[in-house]
């Protein structure tokens, strides 16, 4: 999976769930990607997650992002 694909999915998850953050960094890691999220409002804490996904499908990456950000349907 390409970095641009991960960026697009992360942006989509943030938008779909109304999370007031934006993607700040995406760095390849041994078992996936490390994604840094910055708050859209000053003073709010930033979040960094290690996205680990056994399969490189869009569905699994999206679900892993939701789980990492503790989002539910």
WOVENBEL-V928833 format. One record per pair of residues at least 4 apart in sequence whose ideal C-beta (glycine too) atoms are under 7 Angstrom apart, sorted by the first residue. I is the first residue (numbers start at 1). J is the second residue. Records with the same first field share a line. If there is no record, write none. Layout:
I: J, J
//
This chain:
1: 5, 6, 56, 61
3: 7, 26
4: 8
5: 9
6: 10, 26, 33, 61
7: 11, 23, 26
8: 12
9: 13, 58, 61, 62, 65
10: 14, 23, 35, 65
11: 15, 23
12: 16
13: 17, 62, 65, 66
14: 19, 21, 22
17: 71
19: 69
20: 39, 40, 41
21: 37, 38, 39, 40, 47
22: 37, 38, 40
23: 35, 37
24: 36, 37, 38, 46
25: 35, 36
26: 33, 35
27: 33, 34
28: 33
29: 33, 34, 50
31: 52
32: 50, 51, 52, 53
33: 51
34: 48, 50
35: 49, 51
36: 46, 48
37: 46, 47
38: 46
39: 44, 45, 46
49: 68, 69
51: 61, 64, 65, 68
52: 64
53: 60, 61, 64
55: 60
57: 61
58: 62
59: 63
60: 64
61: 65
62: 66
63: 67
64: 68
65: 69
66: 71
//
